[in-house]
Each structure stands twice: as structure tokens, then as C-alpha cells.
């Protein structure tokens, strides 16, 4: 289905779901964006690459591109609708759920032109969204994916692991399992593995397809045991049947750290500076010793 038709479809769907004449999705120069209050959200895609052969791309991570936008005026019927439904107005969780769904719809629509690359689309889901939806996790997004002519097996649902949600881990695992039952792949994202046992337990319990860490966060932490911790994490992910990713690699030393620690996949601006042929000659030939 042409992008313009998909934009009209999802705008109509939004109108029906929210009983509003507001149409959030916009098509400009073959790019989709959406309006949410005073912000305009779009997509930026960053390639996920094989660590030993960075020229080979296995998927793309979707990130939000945010800019300010003048708030559109509400029509009188929308104001009356808001007032009449005041008792049922969205709480904080509902707002997060709506924003999350809007964002992922934008990502999916913008991903369509590059689906010929046959890779997976990595999209983040806010843990509060998972906690706020009590059942049928992924059903809404599955309809979006199907309408775009794609399948859930090509979508990776990423959840950031945060210690604030430690006492809710079981509910989060249940929600992620619901996504998995619908065919989605699952990924856990850590900023830094500070409490190894808790992180390892979560990996063992969920057996995610992917586990990622941020190279930028690692660069800010002074830890003489960092290499051993990364190697241990990578081994645990492998034992759980998943693949490890080091993301936000901006410098050569982070690329070398990923290779030495045995990470499966990498992502970051460091690789975007080179064309595929240059990557093959400059990166693939680097000699590293893998230990751990």
C-alpha cells in the first residue's frame, strides 16, 4: 500500500479510537512524522552490524527524532468530547502508552522503504507501557505491522533494564513473553551491568534474543574489571541462546573492546564514517585477541 494511503488509514484509525478530528500523521517528502502535543516526532535508523564484519548489516535500530511544533487548535466538538469524558481522561500510564504506540507506528511506516534490506527493526518499548498494558501485549502493534505488509518476526522489542523497576521484573518478563508469543523477538538494554547477579538472573529467566550495552556509558565508568564483566555478560547471553550488542560506539577503542570481549553485534557513529568497501578493508583486517 502506498505511504499516503497508509497515512490516511492510520489517521482514520486514530480519529475513531480517540473520537477526535485531529490527524497526527504527516507525510512530507516520503518521510512520516507524527504530532504529539507540542512536539513532532520522526525516525532515525542506525544499522546494527556484525562485530567481526561491520560491513554486514543485520538490522536497524529506530530512534526518535524530536522537534517542536505549534499546537493545533481544538475544534469545539473535541473540547466538548474532552469535557464529557473528563472522568475517563488518560492518566500518566495512558499517555505513555499512546505516545509509545504513536512512535512505533511512525518507525514502522518510515522503515518500509528500507525493508528490502531483509533485516530486523529494533524498536524500544517503555517499561511503563509494558506495566500499563495488562494483557495482549503487542496486539496493537501487530495490527500496525500487518497493515504495513510485514511480520512480527522481523521486529525486535527492546526494553531498557532499570533498577527502579526491579520489584516489577516478573510483570515485565510476563509482558515481554506476551510479545514473544506473538512472534516478536526480544531484547534487553543495559546502560551498565552494575549488579551482575540481578542482570544475569533476568537474562536467564527471559532468554532474550539480544542483550545490548552502551559503549558511551562504559567510557564514563572507571572499572578495572570492565573487560572481565563484559566477557562474563557475553558468555551468559550466549548460554541463554542470545546475541550481544555493544551500541553507541563512537571511537575505535570501543570497537576494539567489543571485538576483544567477543560481542556478536555492534552499532554506532564510528562505522557510519566509512563506506562498506572501506569497512571491509579497514575494520575486518584488525587483529584482536579474544579472551574470556
Helices and strands as residue ranges (DSSP letters): H 3-18, E 25-28, E 31-36, E 39-50, E 57-68, H 76-84, G 86-88, H 92-111, G 112-117, E 120-124, H 127-132, H 139-147, G 152-154, E 155-160, G 163-168, H 169-181, E 185-190, H 196-206, E 210-214, H 215-220, H 226-239, E 243-247, H 252-260, E 265-266, H 269-272, H 276-282
